[in-house]
């Protein structure tokens, strides 16, 4: 199984936790939005591995519930 994805546009918004952190949050938001594609390319391999693991686990859980006799007929 192979998995891949592309994202054309990314807009990240980090919510406010306190008024003291507003300036820091603005800087972080600007950094993330300016560099979102580079950041995504860096973390994409890890995301793909997780997606692949999830897909395999999902399919295994489905297939182990189907009796072999229901799939293979003698």
C-alpha positions as CSV (number, residue, x, y, z in Angstrom):
1,X,0.0,0.0,0.0
2,X,1.3,3.5,-0.8
3,X,0.0,6.7,0.5
4,X,0.6,10.3,-0.7
5,X,-1.0,13.7,-0.4
6,X,-0.5,17.3,-1.5
7,X,-1.7,20.5,0.1
8,X,-1.9,23.6,-2.1
9,X,-2.6,26.2,0.6
10,X,-2.0,26.2,4.3
11,X,-3.3,28.8,6.8
12,X,-2.5,28.1,10.4
13,X,-4.1,30.1,13.2
14,X,-3.0,29.6,16.8
15,X,-5.6,30.6,19.3
16,X,-4.9,33.0,22.2
17,X,-4.3,31.6,25.7
18,X,-3.7,34.9,27.5
19,X,-3.2,38.5,26.5
20,X,0.5,38.4,27.6
21,X,1.2,36.0,24.8
22,X,-0.4,37.9,22.0
23,X,2.8,39.3,20.5
24,X,4.5,35.9,20.6
25,X,1.4,34.2,19.0
26,X,1.4,36.8,16.2
27,X,5.1,36.0,15.5
28,X,4.5,32.3,15.6
29,X,1.5,32.6,13.4
30,X,3.4,34.7,10.9
31,X,6.3,32.2,10.9
32,X,4.1,29.2,10.5
33,X,2.1,30.8,7.7
34,X,5.2,32.1,5.9
35,X,7.0,28.7,6.1
36,X,4.0,26.3,6.1
37,X,5.0,24.5,2.9
38,X,8.6,24.0,4.0
39,X,7.4,22.8,7.4
40,X,4.9,20.4,5.8
41,X,7.5,19.0,3.5
42,X,9.7,18.3,6.6
43,X,7.0,16.5,8.5
44,X,5.3,14.8,5.5
45,X,7.3,11.5,5.8
46,X,6.2,11.1,9.4
47,X,2.6,11.9,8.4
48,X,2.7,9.4,5.6
49,X,4.1,6.7,7.9
50,X,1.2,7.4,10.4
51,X,-1.4,7.3,7.6
52,X,0.0,4.0,6.2
53,X,0.0,2.5,9.7
54,X,-3.6,3.6,10.2
55,X,-4.7,2.3,6.9
56,X,-3.0,-1.1,7.4
57,X,-4.4,-1.4,10.9
58,X,-7.9,-0.4,9.7
59,X,-7.8,-3.0,6.9
60,X,-6.4,-5.7,9.2
61,X,-9.2,-5.1,11.7
62,X,-11.8,-5.3,9.0
63,X,-10.4,-8.4,7.3
64,X,-9.9,-10.4,10.6
65,X,-13.6,-10.1,11.2
66,X,-14.6,-11.7,7.9
67,X,-14.6,-15.5,8.0
68,X,-12.3,-17.1,5.4
69,X,-15.2,-19.2,4.2
70,X,-17.1,-16.1,3.3
71,X,-14.2,-15.0,1.0
72,X,-12.9,-18.4,-0.3
73,X,-15.4,-20.9,-1.6
74,X,-14.4,-24.5,-2.1
